[in-house]
Amino acid sequence: MSTSATRTLDTGRPPSWRRRRLDPDHSLGLRLTLASTAAFLVLVPFALLALLVLGAWAPLHRLDTTITDALHEHAVDHPAWVVLMRVWSEVFAPMPLRVVVLLVVIWLVRRQARRLALWATTTMVVGGLLGPLLKLLVGRDRPELLDPVARAAGYSFPSGHALNATLAAGVLLLVFLPYVRRGPSRVALWVAAVLITLVTGLSRVVLGVHFTSDVVGGWLLGVAVVAATTAAFTSWRAHTGLRPVRPVREGVAPEVERRPDAT
């Protein structure tokens, strides 16, 4: 008999909500609690960073300026590096990434994986709306350089490129994990997701259109959104009778690879 069942018999009433959230015998409650906690813990450093940016905290400003100036000097002396970063920044800009995810969503719908398609869409839409809203609320100007190698319009924090790269990489990773087995293919999928996220963000700093803290803010917000929507989807699918999953190992819907009509 499980420990939670023993507690129910001993007390004559079901375990409390708090105990169910943390009870290993209630795998859904435990996994959902851990995922929600992870999303909250990622939001904490993002909120702190946003407050430091809003307050124009001098040490953060000096660090941002130092990194921007150093990378800008390198960019001016290496035009080929600038071209490479421009091409990367355009290829992995928010709109092309949204188109890629849209194509994946259409593919999922054709495979009758409508819930998974809805999760992917919700993740991109929620993150895509939060980014511009936070830019307006924070109202941070972009770096001002005497000899800029690139230009961008709008406010700076958080970086839309970094945010959308994180969202798209997270969605594609969690959708396609069930299709790759253990070994080089799985490693390659993780490496691709990480590289798209990191290099896209760094390209914006190299081009001088974002501060480093803008990019870090975009990364943190993107991870928080993916974690939050994944926690909600994990709870939703489990309530339909599907087994609990470990998203970072199995993806959010591993049964889709085996049975196209499972979700």
C-alpha positions as CSV (number, residue, x, y, z in Angstrom):
1,M,0.0,0.0,0.0
2,S,1.4,3.5,-0.9
3,T,2.4,6.0,1.8
4,S,-0.4,8.4,0.7
5,A,-3.0,5.6,1.0
6,T,-1.7,4.8,4.5
7,R,-2.0,8.4,5.5
8,T,-5.6,8.4,4.2
9,L,-6.5,5.4,6.3
10,D,-4.8,6.7,9.4
11,T,-6.5,10.1,9.3
12,G,-9.8,9.1,7.8
13,R,-9.5,11.9,5.2
14,P,-7.6,12.4,1.9
15,P,-4.1,14.1,2.1
16,S,-4.1,17.8,2.0
17,W,-3.5,19.7,-1.3
18,R,0.0,20.7,-0.1
19,R,0.9,17.1,0.6
20,R,-0.5,15.9,-2.8
21,R,1.6,18.5,-4.6
22,L,4.8,17.2,-3.0
23,D,3.9,13.5,-2.7
24,P,6.0,11.2,-5.0
25,D,3.0,8.8,-5.1
26,H,1.0,11.5,-6.9
27,S,3.3,11.8,-9.8
28,L,1.2,14.4,-11.7
29,G,1.0,16.7,-8.7
30,L,4.7,16.4,-8.1
31,R,5.7,16.9,-11.7
32,L,3.3,19.9,-12.1
33,T,4.6,21.5,-8.9
34,L,8.2,21.1,-9.9
35,A,7.5,22.5,-13.4
36,S,5.6,25.5,-12.0
37,T,8.3,26.1,-9.5
38,A,10.9,26.0,-12.2
39,A,9.0,28.6,-14.2
40,F,8.6,30.8,-11.2
41,L,12.3,30.5,-10.3
42,V,13.2,31.6,-13.9
43,L,10.9,34.6,-13.6
44,V,12.5,35.8,-10.4
45,P,15.9,36.6,-12.0
46,F,14.1,38.1,-15.1
47,A,12.1,40.4,-12.8
48,L,15.2,41.4,-10.9
49,L,17.0,42.1,-14.1
50,A,14.1,44.2,-15.3
51,L,14.1,46.2,-12.1
52,L,17.8,46.9,-12.4
53,V,17.3,48.0,-16.0
54,L,14.4,50.3,-15.0
55,G,16.4,51.7,-12.1
56,A,19.4,52.3,-14.4
57,W,21.7,50.5,-11.9
58,A,25.2,51.8,-12.5
59,P,27.2,48.6,-12.3
60,L,24.8,46.9,-14.8
61,H,25.1,49.9,-17.1
62,R,28.9,49.9,-16.9
63,L,29.0,46.2,-17.7
64,D,26.6,46.5,-20.6
65,T,28.6,49.4,-22.0
66,T,31.9,47.7,-21.6
67,I,30.8,44.6,-23.5
68,T,29.1,46.6,-26.2
69,D,32.1,48.8,-26.8
70,A,34.5,45.9,-26.9
71,L,32.3,43.9,-29.3
72,H,31.7,47.0,-31.5
73,E,35.4,47.7,-31.8
74,H,35.9,44.1,-32.9
75,A,33.0,44.3,-35.4
76,V,34.4,47.5,-37.0
77,D,37.7,45.8,-37.5
78,H,36.2,42.6,-38.9
79,P,33.6,43.3,-41.6
80,A,33.2,39.6,-42.5
81,W,32.2,38.9,-38.9
82,V,29.5,41.6,-39.2
83,V,28.2,40.0,-42.4
84,L,28.0,36.6,-40.7
85,M,26.2,38.0,-37.7
86,R,23.8,40.0,-39.9
87,V,22.9,36.9,-42.0
88,W,22.4,34.8,-38.8
89,S,20.3,37.5,-37.3
90,E,18.1,37.7,-40.3
91,V,17.7,33.9,-40.8
92,F,16.8,33.4,-37.1
93,A,14.8,36.6,-36.7
94,P,11.4,36.3,-35.0
95,M,9.3,36.1,-38.1
96,P,11.2,33.3,-39.9
97,L,11.1,31.3,-36.6
98,R,7.4,31.9,-36.3
99,V,6.9,30.6,-39.8
100,V,8.9,27.5,-39.0
101,V,6.8,26.8,-35.9
102,L,3.6,27.5,-37.9
103,L,4.6,24.8,-40.4
104,V,5.2,22.4,-37.6
105,V,1.8,23.3,-36.1
106,I,0.2,22.5,-39.4
107,W,2.0,19.2,-39.6
108,L,0.9,18.3,-36.1
109,V,-2.7,19.1,-36.9
110,R,-2.5,16.9,-39.9
111,R,-1.2,14.1,-37.6
112,Q,-4.3,14.7,-35.4
113,A,-2.0,16.0,-32.6
114,R,-4.2,19.0,-32.0
115,R,-3.4,19.5,-28.3
116,L,0.3,19.5,-29.0
117,A,-0.3,22.0,-31.8
118,L,-2.3,24.2,-29.5
119,W,0.6,24.0,-26.9
120,A,3.1,25.1,-29.5
121,T,0.9,27.9,-30.7
122,T,0.1,29.1,-27.2
123,T,3.8,29.2,-26.3
124,M,4.8,31.3,-29.3
125,V,1.8,33.6,-29.0
126,V,2.1,34.2,-25.2
127,G,5.9,34.9,-25.5
128,G,5.4,37.0,-28.7
129,L,2.9,39.2,-26.9
130,L,4.9,39.5,-23.7
131,G,8.0,40.7,-25.5
132,P,6.6,43.9,-27.1
133,L,4.5,44.7,-24.0
134,L,7.6,44.6,-21.7
135,K,9.5,46.7,-24.2
136,L,6.9,49.4,-23.8
137,L,6.8,49.1,-20.0
138,V,10.5,49.2,-19.6
139,G,11.2,51.8,-22.4
140,R,14.9,51.2,-22.6
141,D,16.7,52.9,-25.5
142,R,19.1,50.9,-27.7
143,P,22.9,51.4,-27.5
144,E,24.1,54.6,-29.1
145,L,27.3,54.1,-31.1
146,L,29.3,56.6,-33.1
147,D,29.9,54.2,-36.0
148,P,27.1,51.6,-35.9
149,V,27.4,48.5,-38.0
150,A,23.7,47.8,-37.8
151,R,20.5,49.5,-36.8
152,A,17.2,48.4,-35.3
153,A,14.0,50.2,-34.4
154,G,12.0,50.2,-31.1
155,Y,13.0,49.7,-27.5
156,S,15.7,47.4,-26.3
157,F,14.7,45.3,-23.3
158,P,14.1,42.4,-23.6
159,S,15.6,41.3,-26.9
160,G,12.9,40.1,-29.3
161,H,15.4,38.0,-31.2
162,A,16.6,36.3,-28.0
163,L,13.1,35.7,-26.7
164,N,11.7,34.3,-29.9
165,A,14.8,32.1,-30.6
166,T,14.3,30.6,-27.1
167,L,10.6,30.0,-27.6
168,A,11.0,28.5,-31.1
169,A,14.0,26.3,-30.0
170,G,12.1,25.1,-26.9
171,V,9.0,24.3,-28.9
172,L,10.9,22.4,-31.6
173,L,13.0,20.6,-29.1
174,L,10.1,19.4,-27.0
175,V,8.1,18.4,-30.1
176,F,10.8,16.4,-31.8
177,L,12.5,14.8,-28.9
178,P,10.3,11.7,-29.2
179,Y,11.5,11.2,-32.8
180,V,15.2,10.9,-31.9
181,R,16.6,8.0,-30.0
182,R,19.4,8.0,-27.5
183,G,22.8,8.8,-29.0
184,P,24.2,11.3,-31.6
185,S,20.8,12.3,-33.0
186,R,19.5,13.4,-29.6
187,V,22.7,15.2,-28.8
188,A,22.5,16.9,-32.2
189,L,19.0,18.1,-31.5
190,W,19.9,19.6,-28.1
191,V,23.0,21.2,-29.6
192,A,21.0,22.8,-32.4
193,A,18.4,24.2,-30.0
194,V,21.1,25.6,-27.7
195,L,23.1,27.1,-30.6
196,I,20.1,28.8,-32.2
197,T,19.2,30.3,-28.8
198,L,22.7,31.5,-27.8
199,V,24.1,32.6,-31.2
200,T,20.9,34.5,-32.1
201,G,21.0,36.4,-28.9
202,L,24.8,37.1,-29.1
203,S,24.5,38.3,-32.7
204,R,22.3,41.2,-31.5
205,V,25.0,42.3,-29.1
206,V,27.8,41.9,-31.7
207,L,25.8,44.1,-34.1
208,G,25.4,46.7,-31.4
209,V,21.6,46.8,-31.4
210,H,21.1,45.3,-27.9
211,F,22.9,45.4,-24.6
212,T,23.9,42.1,-23.1
213,S,21.3,42.4,-20.4
214,D,18.6,42.8,-23.1
215,V,19.6,39.4,-24.5
216,V,19.8,37.7,-21.1
217,G,16.4,39.1,-20.3
218,G,15.0,37.6,-23.6
219,W,16.5,34.2,-22.8
220,L,15.1,34.2,-19.2
221,L,11.7,35.2,-20.3
222,G,11.6,32.6,-23.1
223,V,12.6,29.8,-20.7
224,A,10.0,30.9,-18.2
225,V,7.2,30.9,-20.9
226,V,8.2,27.5,-22.2
227,A,8.4,26.1,-18.7
228,A,5.0,27.6,-17.7
229,T,3.1,26.4,-20.8
230,T,4.8,23.0,-20.6
231,A,3.6,22.6,-17.0
232,A,0.1,23.5,-18.0
233,F,0.1,21.1,-21.0
234,T,1.6,18.3,-18.8
235,S,-1.3,18.7,-16.4
236,W,-3.9,18.9,-19.2
237,R,-2.7,15.8,-21.0
238,A,-2.5,13.7,-17.8
239,H,-6.1,14.5,-17.0
240,T,-7.1,13.0,-20.3
241,G,-5.7,9.6,-19.1
242,L,-2.2,9.8,-20.7
243,R,0.7,8.9,-18.6
244,P,2.9,11.6,-17.0
245,V,6.0,12.5,-18.9
246,R,9.5,14.0,-18.4
247,P,9.5,16.7,-21.0
248,V,13.3,17.3,-21.1
249,R,13.8,13.6,-21.8
250,E,10.7,12.5,-23.7
251,G,9.2,15.7,-25.1
252,V,5.8,16.9,-24.2
253,A,3.8,14.2,-26.1
254,P,6.0,11.1,-26.8
255,E,3.0,9.1,-27.8
256,V,2.5,11.2,-31.0
257,E,5.6,9.5,-32.6
258,R,4.0,6.1,-32.2
259,R,0.3,6.9,-32.7
260,P,-0.5,10.0,-34.8
261,D,-4.1,10.1,-33.4
262,A,-3.0,9.8,-29.7
263,T,-3.5,13.5,-28.9
